[in-house]
Each structure stands twice: as structure tokens, then as C-alpha cells.
């Protein structure tokens, strides 16, 4: 297949993925919906299909018009996506909404590592953090700082991702050093498992934050070192077919696809931004990308995607059902929209 035919084939696949994504019953908001909107914007940029842009723009417009940052549960609202649509449309309402979300984030209490605990209002969750937030908070806040020229937002984002990484990344543990735990709780320490998708969220959050940070940032060296350690751990634990087990260090758990999609996307971004050496991790990226492509069905759905996964014991992770979810479709669209597939 020549390069033009291959590009056309990828564009057709991206269209199917985007059209399947739109059929998700979006709610306001959960882990996954934001990145699905990001994926639709990327699909629009590649294909020129305005349906994808209009769908995502309408959802965000309804959210903004109803008022944002009213409740703590909006810690998961799509801040990065608001900024991307602001950059594209120039609609200042999106920028103002993003500032309100940043203020909500700043109101949350910190744990000893400096990580914000997003649900201080909920018994059982008030002292917890979750690795998923690494892709939501810091890239959004640092991007907001760049757009507004207000360094305080960027510093807020840096403090956030450093706090999460210091709390959740394994420092020394056989076969697990460099990986990220699912969560941390003030009274009991790290909890949950070494969850595949959680490590995907951590990988994407680290890469996107580093892409946005200036070279002079005091946090850059530590974040690069943490990114390298994570990638070395993922390289050690990747299955021969390119996927990862849903609990990364437990081959008795099933193979799941979201980490492969997230890794293929984030690693390619890291190579292009000179954050990682492609010669060291190129094979891992290409295996993950090939595995992800094999997991797309004829309807544009990413298969082998586990259901929403709360912190729990090993058996809970090992028995989560699989289905079609925005936390699979969004990263998949981003991956397919990358150049030089």
C-alpha cells in the first residue's frame, strides 16, 4: 500500500472511531468523557468532518452556559478540552470557564505530597487521590498558564503532578519499580493495584505536561526522570503481542487494550518532543500501536476495554467486564490522528 492509500485507510478508520464515539451517552463528567471530546477534535482536524467538532462544541457549550465549578465532582470536568476549543474558536466563555475550574482545583486540600484530594466532601473518598487525575489536572493547568501568561496556573499544575507522582510511583519493588499505583489514601498509604489504564493516564499526563513546560522549569528534570522510569517499567512488562495485563505485573489477569492505545499515542508525542529516545522505546511503541489496531472492530470500536474500575482488591480488577467506553475511544482517536502512522 502506498503512502496516500495508507493515509486514506487511516482516515476512514478514524471516521468510524469518531462516529462510534459520538454514540456514547455522555454525562457531565467522568474520567473518559473529556478525552473522548479531545479525540473528536483531533478527528475533525484530520478529516475535516464538522460533525465531530460541532458535537463536542455543543456539549461544552451546554456545560458552560449552565455554570461551571459549582460542585466538587467537577474536578473531572474537561478543562484541557475547554482550552482547546477556546484556542480554536476564540470564545472567551470557554476561557473563563477554565479559570473557574482552576479555582475549584485550588480550593481542594493537599496531602503531604502536595497532591490535591478532589472529594473532601465525601466520606471514604475525602483523603484519597487517583492516578487518573494525572492526565486531567496538570496538563490543563499548565496549558492555562501558557494561554493567559499567568505563571501561577502553571505552578499549580506542576505542584499537582509532582505531588501525584511522588505519592503514587513505585520507588523500589521487584518487577514494579517505576510503575504507578492506582491510588493513595492519607491513613493507609498506596492502595489499589498496579492498574494498566492508570499507568496509561500517568504516562499521558507526564508527557503532555512536559511538552507544555518551558525548558527552564525547575520541575522538568524530575518529571523526565519519572517518565523514563515509568517507560522502562512498561517495556519490561509489555506482553509479546503488544498489550499489557490489566494489572500490569500479574499475568494471571487478562490482557486489556487501553494502556496500549495510550502508550502508542503518548510515546509518539514524546519522541517528537525529544522527551524520550525513540531508539530505546520505539519497539515498545510500534508493538503497542499494532496491538491497538488489531483491537478495533468493523464498527470503529476499541475492544478489550475494561469497565470503570474503582480502587479495590486484585479480584475486582481481574473480573471487570469489557465494553465500548470513551476512555478507549478518545485515546484511540488521538492515536489514529497522529502523523506518520
N, C-alpha and C positions, 0 to 999 in steps of 0.2 A: 504494500500500500504506500503510495507517495505521500508527501507531507500535506498536500492540500486535501487529499481524500481522508487522511487520518484526522486532520483538524475538523473536517465536516462531520466525521463519525463521532468525535468527541463532543462537538456542539449538539448533535442530535441526542446524544446520551444526556448531556447537561439539560436539555429541554425536558426530557422525560423525568429527570430527577426533580427539576423545579416544579413541573406540573403535578407530580406526586406530592411534593412538599406542601403545595397550596391546599391540598385536600385535608391536611391536618386540622382538627378542631381547636384552633388557637385559643388560649386563655391568657389572662393577664396576671402574672407571668410566671414561668417556671424555668428551671435550667433546661435549655434546649430551644425554647421559642426564639430567643434573641439571636442565636447563631443561625437559626433557620432563616430569619429575615436577612441576616448578613449574606447568607448563601444565595438568597433570591436576588439581592442587589448585585452580587457578583455574576449571577446568571444573566441578568439584564445587561450588564456591561459587555459580556461576551457575545450574547445572541442578539441584542437589540430589541428583544421582546418586551414591550412596555407593560404587558400584563403582570410580569413579575415585580416590576418597580411599583406599579400602581397598587398592587395587593399589599405589599409591605408598607408603602407610604400611607395607605388608608388606615391600616392597623395602628401605626404610630400616631397618626393624626387624631384618631378617636381617643387614644390614650392621653395625649397631651391636652386635648380640648376638655377632657373630664377632670383635669388636675392631677398632678403627679406628686410623688413623695408624701402622700397622706398617711401611709401605713408602713410599718417596718417590713412587711412582706415584699415591698417594692425594692428591697435590696437586690433582687434578682432582675429588676426591670432592665430593658435593653439600652443601657447608656451609650455604649460604643455605636450601636445602630442609630440612635438619635443623632449622634455627631456625624456619622457617615451621610445620613440624609440631609443634615444641615449643610455639610460641605457641598453636596450635590445640588440642593435646591435653593440654598441661601435663606431658608425660612428661619428667622430668628426665634420663633416659638420653640423650635427643636433645641436650640442652644440654651435658651432659658430653662427648659425642662431638664436638660442635662445638668445645669448648675444646681437645680433643686435636688436632683438625685445625689449629686456630690455632697451637698449639705446634709442630706439624710445619712449618707455613709459616715460623714464626720461626726455625727451625733452618737454613733454606736460605741459602747465601751470596748476597751482593748484588753487582751490578755497579757501575760508577762512578756510575750514575744513581740507585742505591738500589733498583733492581728486583731481586726475588728470582729466582734461577736454580734452577728446580724439579728438575732432574735432574742434580745434581752427581755422581751415581753412574754415569752413562752416558757412555762415550766418544762424542764427536761432539755430544752434547747438553749437556754439563756447563756450558758457558759461554753457552747460548742462553736467550732468552726468546721468548714467543709472544704475539701480541696477544689471542688468545682468553682469556688469563688475566685480562684487564681486567674481564670480566663475572663471573669466578669469585671472585677474591680480595677486592678492596676492598669491594664491597657486602656480602659475608659478614662480613668483619672489623668493618666499621663497624656493621652490624646487631648483631653480638655485643656490641660495646661499649655500644650503647644498651640492650640487654636486660639486661646484667649491671651496668651502671653503671661499668664498668672502662674508663677513658679510654685505657689502654694498647692495648687491642684496636683502638679507633677510630684511634689514631695509627698503629698498624701498617698499617691499611688505607689511610690517607691517604698514608703514605710509599710504599706499594706502587703505588698508582695514579699518583702523581706520578712515580715512577721509570719506570714503563712509558710514560707519556705523553711524558716528556722524551726517552726513548730512541727512541720509535717515530714520533712525529708529525713530519710534514714541515714544516720551518720556511720554506723559500724554494725553490720549484721550480715552474717554469711548469706551469700546469694541475693541480698536485698539492698546492699549499700547503694545509695543514690536514688532509690525509688521513693515514692510519696505514700504516706498513709492516707486513708480516706478522711479521717477527722482527728480532732484533738478536743479534749474536754478538760476544763480547768482542774477538776477534782480527781480525775483518773488518768490524765495524760493522753497519748495517742490511742485511737480506737478505730474500730472497723478493720478492714483488710487492705492489702496492697492491691487495690482495685484497678483494673486495666483502664477503664474510662477516666477514672480520677487522675491517673498518670498522664492521660491524653490532655485533660484540662490543664494540668500543671505545665506540660510541655508547651502548649499553645500560649498560655499566659506568659511564660518566661520569654518565649521568642518574640511575641508581639510587644511586650514591654521593652525589651532590649532594642527592638527595631526603632521604637519611638524615643528612647532616651538619648540625650546628647553624649558624645564620646567622653566628655569631661565629667559625667556623673560619677559621684563617689561610690555609688552602688553598683556600677557596671561590672567591676572585676568580680565581686562576689556572685552576682547573678550569672555571669558567664561560667564561673566555676561550678555553680549548682546545675546549670543547664548541661554542661559537659558530663557531670557525674550521673545525671538522670539518663542521658543518651547512652552512656556506657552500660548502665544497668539494663536499659531496654534492649540494647544489642545482645547482651548476654542471655536474655530471657525470651527473645523472639523465637517463635516456633518455626520449624523449617519451611512451612508453607506461607510465612509472612505475617500471620496473625499472632495474637497473644492470648493466653488463657485469661478468663475473666478475673481470676485472682492470679496475678502475674507469676508468682513463684509456686503456684500449685497446679501441676499438670493433671491432677485429678479433677479440675474444674474445666468446663467446656471452653472451646475457642470462641472468641467474640470479636466483632469487626470494628467497633468504633475507635479503639486505640490505633488500629492500622490506618484508618482514614485520617485521623487527627495527626498521626506521626508523618504520614506521607505529605500532608499539607504543610505542617509546621517545619519539618526538616527542609523541604524545598525552599520555604521562606528564609530559613536560617542560612542555607547555603548562599542564596542570592544576596543576603545582607552581610555576608562574611562573618557570621556569628559562629559557625561550625565548619569544620573541614569536610568537604564533600568526599574526599578520598577515604576518610575514616568511617563515614556513616552513609555513603552513597548506596552501598549494597542493601543496608537495612531499609533505606527509603524506597528503593526500587522494589524490593520484596513486599513491603507493606502496600505500596501502590498497586502492584499486580494482584495481591490478595484482595484488596478492596474492590478492584474492578471485577474480580470473579464473584464477588458477593452482591452484585447489582442484578436484580431480576429484570424481566422484559418490561415491567411497568415503571422502571426507574426507582424502585425501592431498594434501599440497602438492607440486606438480610443479616441475620446473626447479630442483631442489635438487642441488648438486654433492656428490660423494662427499667423504669425509675428505681433506683437502688438506695434505700436508706442504710445508714450505718447499722451493722449487726454482726452476728457470728458467721463463720465460714459457710455454713449450710444455707444461709439466706442468700448469699452471693451465688452459690453453686446451683441454686434452684430457681433463680429469676427466669421468667419466661421471656422469649424473644418476640419482637414485633417490629412494626414500622413506626419510627419516632423521629421528632425533629432534631434530637441530639445525634442522630445518624445522618439524616438528610442534609442538614446545614453544613457540617464539615465536608460531606461528600460533594456538595455543590462547589464549595470553596476549592477543594482539591481538583475537581474537573475544570474549574475556571483558570487554573494556573497555566502559564505558557509552557511550551516545550515538553508536553506530556510524552 
